[in-house]
Amino acid sequence: MRACAILAALFVGSFALADDKGKDKEKLPARLIPAVDLKVKAPDKGGNVSEPAVITSADDLAKSPVVKDAADELKEKIDFDKEKLVVFAWNGRAKDVVGPTAAKTTDKKTTVVFTFTPGATKEDRQHIRLYAVPKDVEVKVERNSKVAKE
């Protein structure tokens, strides 16, 4: 009988932990915009993952060489009254990774930290990652000292 009670407590506790993990992800104010079906173009001169382009209005989409051909589709996916688009476009190792890893709030200001992790492979590839973040959020990029595994 005691074993059943312990198992029941563990079962219910595991759902609570799963809910807490899901809530943490919701708190991160960065939303990935899949670029697979969009007409996006990698930069001709390599790009810089440490300095993403930040697009704050629908009119600015046409000025970006990376997303200008996907402007109409992006206008439907992003509410520029509330959000801005963060565009990461670079040429790098095939296994390079960049994504939001933390949200820090200090003095009532929120900063989304994107972490770049260089890939371990030697082959080069073009990368494009698009994220919608609230307009009032600051964006920061940090480099991970570890290398992504193959």
Beta strands, then each sheet from edge to edge (+ up, - down):
strand 1: 31-33
strand 2: 53-55
strand 3: 83-93
strand 4: 97-106
strand 5: 109-117
strand 6: 124-134
strand 7: 138-143
sheet 1: 1+ 6- 3+ 2-
sheet 2: 4+ 5- 7-
end
